[in-house]
């Protein structure tokens, strides 16, 4: 299968996304504090422990990773935790800065949070996002909620949006971090819903062509089709649906932020002209999601500009 080229949509490439950024007293405020994204910043001594560098690959693009050398940045370390000592950071200590503003008094009273566990850092970062997902169980008595959600996406949004359903198998029923990050950056063109895998068969009983996901988390997009003139003349005014599943062999793991970016840009490029409710005269800027592209690129360019060559790039 031919690899997808992110530059076709004006996006910075996957290789340009930072891995772990060296944070210093000089760049801390510009890179972390003024960023709208969530940050996981690890204080370390000598070498960054592998558990953190590996976890940085997992959340790449969903949150950003930084590291602070305990010996070289004593003032910055003291600003984060004045009681932190060398013996405390043998395996690294992470400070999690929330998604959104980091300078308001209410935020500074409770953030950053501290942990020594990588997965806990991910959960804390995820908790800072606004959850924009509509939750569905696809029970027959609750399908009106689902139908109204799709109508709003197609006909009551400007521009019209694609309805995206995310499926998880998590016991805590939480929205995964990559999905939360994607929903923020693509909210202008996509509406996001979520369901647990145990509720998925309820939808399959009503929309037969939906395939079973091979892995979780997963997602699919509802492609609506309005009735033709001939169908309406015969009294058929109902909308039909095709399902666009997420294909891991084409995009990569669904838990990867950059893979999700590719999936949504391909969907918009291939199917936007068929989207129900779409204004045929919508600006080209909107049709091609250029505002999304600029937002995604801006966050990366800002880091590169303020860290110069200090970013460590890592292969996924």
Number of C-alpha atoms within 10 A of each C-alpha: 5 5 7 13 13 16 10 10 15 13 19 19 13 16 11 15 22 23 24 25 21 19 24 20 15 12 14 17 13 15 23 22 18 13 20 15 22 27 25 30 26 30 27 22 20 9 10 18 15 11 13 25 19 15 16 24 19 17 20 21 26 25 23 27 28 26 23 25 19 21 13 12 15 16 14 19 21 13 10 16 13 11 9 15 12 12 9 14 17 16 19 27 23 27 24 26 30 27 19 16 15 20 12 8 9 9 14 12 9 10 17 21 15 19 17 17 14 20 13 14 23 22 14 22 24 24 17 18 18 13 16 16 18 14 16 18 19 20 14 11 8 11 16 12 14 17 11 11 17 21 18 17 23 22 16 14 16 16 19 25 27 26 21 23 20 23 24 21 15 13 7 7 12 15 22 19 23 22 25 21 21 19 22 16 16 21 14 18 22 23 24 27 21 22 21 19 19 11 14 19 16 15 16 14 12 12 14 9 11 19 12 12 16 10 13 16 19 23 23 19 21 17 19 20 14 16 15 13 11 9 12 12 10 9 10 12 13 12 11 12 15 13 14 15 18 22 16 14 8 14 18 16 18 21 18 20 22 22 20 20 20 19 20 19 18 16 15 20 13 10 11 18 12 14 19 19 19 19 14 10 7 12 11 9 10 15 19 16 18 15 14 20 18 13 13 17 17 13 17 16 15 14 21 18 11 15 19 9 10 14 19 13 14 16 7 12
